[in-house]
Amino acid sequence: MKWIKLFGLGTALMFISIVIAYTPPSHDNVVLVLNGSYTPPDHDNVILVLEAGAPAPPVDSCSCPSPAAEWHIDISDNCNITTDCDDNGFDVYFENGTAGDMVNVSAMIIADHFYLQDAGAGTIIHTDPDCYLNTS
């Protein structure tokens, strides 16, 4: 009977230890043991270093997204788009900008749809003879 009580207590302690989140005393690194899903060739565990890291680089609205994704071209960036872009399966948005802002397109852009939104009066989307906007 005592064994059953100890087993019950051990089970309760194990349950408590799973429920409570572990916060290491130092946030420089945390060791996680990966069982079942990944077995390193020569180690019992894998060390993942958690760092604040650098902020994400700013999105260049003038460049075709890679991998393909919704493309938001900010007219106020005054883009000169000269490289072809296959954005098939996604949409291209020409957006923002005020009077005098201009986007120059001299490339082939393939996308599902092209939209103009939130562009003020006097914004310009210039397409030269090499421009080809194609809906997929």
Secondary structure per residue as TSV (DSSP state, phi and psi in degrees):
chain	resnum	aa	ss	phi	psi
A	1	M	-	360.0	-39.4
A	2	K	H	-62.5	-36.7
A	3	W	H	-61.1	-40.8
A	4	I	H	-64.3	-41.6
A	5	K	H	-64.3	-42.7
A	6	L	H	-64.8	-40.4
A	7	F	H	-62.6	-42.6
A	8	G	H	-62.9	-40.6
A	9	L	H	-66.0	-43.1
A	10	G	H	-62.1	-40.4
A	11	T	H	-64.3	-41.6
A	12	A	H	-64.5	-41.8
A	13	L	H	-64.7	-40.8
A	14	M	H	-63.5	-40.5
A	15	F	H	-63.4	-42.4
A	16	I	H	-63.6	-41.4
A	17	S	H	-67.6	-26.7
A	18	I	H	-77.6	-36.5
A	19	V	H	-72.2	-38.8
A	20	I	S	-77.1	128.3
A	21	A	-	-73.0	143.6
A	22	Y	-	-95.2	125.2
A	23	T	-	-117.2	113.5
A	24	P	-	-66.3	151.2
A	25	P	S	-63.3	-29.9
A	26	S	S	-121.7	132.3
A	27	H	T	-89.3	18.0
A	28	D	T	-73.2	-39.1
A	29	N	-	-156.3	156.7
A	30	V	E	-135.4	135.9
A	31	V	E	-98.7	123.7
A	32	L	E	-116.3	127.5
A	33	V	-	-91.6	123.6
A	34	L	-	-102.3	111.6
A	35	N	-	-107.1	132.9
A	36	G	S	88.6	-45.0
A	37	S	S	-88.9	-26.4
A	38	Y	-	-150.7	130.4
A	39	T	-	-122.1	108.8
A	40	P	-	-65.5	150.0
A	41	P	S	-62.9	-35.3
A	42	D	S	-129.6	12.8
A	43	H	-	-133.1	156.3
A	44	D	S	-88.8	-19.5
A	45	N	-	-147.9	170.4
A	46	V	E	-122.3	135.1
A	47	I	E	-100.9	122.8
A	48	L	E	-107.3	125.8
A	49	V	-	-94.1	122.7
A	50	L	-	-99.1	117.5
A	51	E	-	-128.7	157.3
A	52	A	-	-62.5	-39.5
A	53	G	-	72.3	171.2
A	54	A	-	-80.5	151.0
A	55	P	-	-65.3	155.5
A	56	A	-	-60.8	140.3
A	57	P	-	-64.2	149.2
A	58	P	-	-64.0	148.7
A	59	V	-	-77.9	131.0
A	60	D	-	-89.9	104.4
A	61	S	T	-69.3	-12.1
A	62	C	T	-89.2	-6.9
A	63	S	S	-111.0	142.7
A	64	C	-	-58.0	130.2
A	65	P	-	-67.0	138.6
A	66	S	S	-136.0	118.4
A	67	P	S	-68.2	166.7
A	68	A	-	-53.8	139.4
A	69	A	-	-162.8	176.7
A	70	E	-	-56.8	133.7
A	71	W	E	-112.0	116.4
A	72	H	E	-106.4	101.9
A	73	I	E	-90.5	114.9
A	74	D	E	-83.9	112.7
A	75	I	G	-60.4	-31.5
A	76	S	G	-69.0	-11.4
A	77	D	G	-79.4	-6.8
A	78	N	-	50.2	54.7
A	79	C	-	-68.9	148.0
A	80	N	E	-121.5	92.9
A	81	I	E	-90.2	111.3
A	82	T	-	-119.5	-4.6
A	83	T	S	-105.9	131.9
A	84	D	-	-58.9	148.9
A	85	C	E	-139.1	120.6
A	86	D	E	-99.2	95.3
A	87	D	E	-108.4	35.2
A	88	N	E	-55.5	132.4
A	89	G	E	96.4	-5.5
A	90	F	E	-133.1	171.9
A	91	D	E	-109.1	156.2
A	92	V	E	-116.4	130.6
A	93	Y	E	-117.6	123.6
A	94	F	E	-95.0	117.1
A	95	E	E	-143.1	162.4
A	96	N	-	65.6	-167.1
A	97	G	-	97.6	152.3
A	98	T	-	-129.4	-179.9
A	99	A	T	-51.3	129.4
A	100	G	T	95.9	-16.5
A	101	D	-	-75.4	142.7
A	102	M	E	-144.6	142.2
A	103	V	E	-113.5	129.3
A	104	N	E	-108.4	124.6
A	105	V	E	-118.1	120.4
A	106	S	-	-132.9	46.1
A	107	A	S	-144.0	170.7
A	108	M	E	-93.8	125.6
A	109	I	E	-122.4	122.9
A	110	I	E	-109.3	124.9
A	111	A	E	-152.6	167.3
A	112	D	E	-67.6	-45.6
A	113	H	E	-147.5	156.6
A	114	F	E	-120.0	132.8
A	115	Y	E	-129.5	150.0
A	116	L	E	-118.9	123.3
A	117	Q	E	-145.0	147.4
A	118	D	S	52.8	33.9
A	119	A	-	-100.9	128.0
A	120	G	-	-76.6	165.7
A	121	A	T	-59.5	139.1
A	122	G	T	92.9	-2.6
A	123	T	-	-77.7	149.9
A	124	I	E	-127.6	132.8
A	125	I	E	-113.4	106.0
A	126	H	E	-97.6	127.7
A	127	T	E	-117.0	122.5
A	128	D	-	-91.6	176.5
A	129	P	T	-58.4	-21.5
A	130	D	T	-85.7	-2.3
A	131	C	-	-78.5	140.0
A	132	Y	E	-146.2	109.1
A	133	L	E	-101.8	116.3
A	134	N	E	-122.6	129.4
A	135	T	E	-87.3	133.8
A	136	S	-	-83.8	360.0
